[in-house]
């Protein structure tokens, strides 16, 4: 008979624990849904299709970049004047530190982690804060050659009116990012009292482009289900992929990589014919998060002997 109270106690304890866990999970889910970070896992068939699509696109982008680096053709027109008619470029007057999750990766590369970065937002339509159709948020360190991409927002649901057609910037992310980089190279050169620095030194100083917390659902899907299945997914060491791997090519063809290829292809002379040397993935994930959060970064440098694997 004494066994019955014990069983009842264990049952009640289990129910209480389960209930508390459900409350915690519900609270977390609500928080993440409203911050735009929680997404349903992609079905495997969708992941497989995305992986094949990214591989095919990545091979084309890598072949184009490799070919362009050997030609003497001029860079693509920047369209800077037109861009400034439809985009706001807002640089913070004070220097800023990187966000906390990026401190570890930056330290591992011996890059600054203090208030050494210029915060800049690029928004369109120009002159509007809300509703904004597109907003890119960055931190730049021109001297050390670092771009931290912290936010890439596009309001795909907004209805575009006839009036919008002439007020919205049509440039791609790569073009906007290069314009931000050029503006900061110019201002940094003036601070250094070196008028030729933007084209001769600072512009081509780019070394790393960080994508802070990948939130694109298809990119997340191929990372979790194809690329990092056998790797520590939670706060493990970074994993680097070189251009001769399918993982590199798939990430290059993803929405988190193709803009980097366009940047270097369309501005090959300004970047002094630098290419992509590697891409690195690392998970920096809080314990209560159900799926890993991934950061990735692209290493930019001069051409190596490694060639992409194209079957």
DADA-V719182 format. One record per backbone hydrogen bond with DSSP energy under -1.0 kcal/mol. CO is the residue of the C=O (numbers start at 1). NH is the residue of the N-H. Records with the same first field share a line. If there is no record, write none. Layout:
# DADA-V719182
CO->NH, NH
This chain:
# DADA-V719182
1->4
2->6
3->7
4->8
5->9
6->10
7->11
8->12
9->13
10->14
11->15
12->16
13->17
14->18
15->19
16->20
17->21
18->22
19->23
20->24
21->25
22->26
23->27
24->28
25->29
26->30
27->31
28->32
29->33
30->34
32->37
43->47
44->48
45->49
46->50
47->51
48->52
49->53
50->54
51->55
52->56
53->57
54->58
55->59
56->60
57->61
58->62
59->63
60->64
61->65
62->66
63->67
64->68
65->69
67->70
68->71
79->83
80->84
82->85
83->86, 87
88->123
90->121
96->117
99->102
100->103
102->106
103->107
104->108
106->111
107->110
114->116
117->96
118->140
119->92
120->138
121->90
122->136
123->88
124->133, 134
125->128
133->155
134->124
135->153
136->122
137->150, 151
138->120
139->148
140->118
141->146
145->207, 208
146->141
147->210
148->139
149->212
151->137
153->135
154->156
164->167, 168
172->176
173->177
174->178
175->179
176->180
177->181
178->182
179->183
180->184
181->185
182->186
183->187
184->188
185->189
186->190
187->191
188->192
189->194
194->197
196->200
197->201, 202
198->203
202->205
207->300
208->147
209->298
210->149
211->296
216->220
217->221
218->222
219->223
220->224
221->225
222->226, 227
223->228
228->231
239->281
241->279
242->245
245->249
246->250
247->251
248->252
249->253
254->257, 258
257->261
258->262
259->263
260->264
261->265
262->266
263->267
266->76
267->271
268->273
269->272
275->301
278->299
279->241
280->297
281->239
282->295
286->289
293->284
294->214
295->282
296->211
297->280
298->209
299->277, 278
301->275
